[in-house]
């Protein structure tokens, strides 16, 4: 499409509107402040406005769009806070606010979205901690919080998300150790927590994540030996542990990883050696070990 201009407030008069997709246009200005007030847009289930030039604050009246299931405002210029009223849209299955200028904290009311499967708040300016109420969002499959300024610990309540497949919280200011409960999320396919200030050792219990395909814990403050269990995880395609202070010898079990395609262990204090024949047997196209 090639639409430009702003979204008129009269759009709220379309009482039979079910889906509104104005993505990939040149729309500017803000969302009408009274977009769903007083039961306007009572049938609206999808609001998709990605890749525009929309700005201003996300109106709190969106919380009155009770039938909304998909809300995608990604790749715009929205500022201000994530309104706590979003927690009232309990039918939401997808919330995508990625790549805006949102600041402030993630409201704890987000935990009321028990049907939410996809949440992307990445590439904003969010700060504060990840609310423990995220653990109430038991339908979550993808949780993307990357490229913000989030701090504090990873809440142990995330360990109760038994459908979670992807967790991205890289490029933040998170600290503390990985909670033991994380290793109970056996549905995880991707765990990306690089470039934080996380510390502690890697538990042998990581081996419980037998579906894990991608692990990126690089650029943190992790230490201690690498557990042998990680090298028995035959579904792993990528391991990135660079720039920590892991120590000790590489386990011989590394030769078991037939699916491995990316292995980065450089800038640690690891010892020992890995033979060329082992690398060839695993068919690793990209590796950087630097023992």
Secondary structure, DSSP 8 states (H G I E B T S, - for coil): ---EE---GGGGG-TT--EEE--SSEEEE---TTTTGGGTTTT--EEE--SSEEEEE--GGGGG-TT--EEE--SSEEES---GGGGG-TT-SEEE--SS--EE---GGGGG-TT--EEE--SSEEEE---GGGGG-TT-SEEE--SSEEEE---GGGGG-TT--EEE--SSEEEE---GGGGG-TT-SEEE--SSEEEE---GGGGG-TT--EEE--SSEEEE---GGGGG-TT--EEE--SSEEEEE--GGGGG-TT--EEE--SSEEES---HHHHHHHT-SEEE---
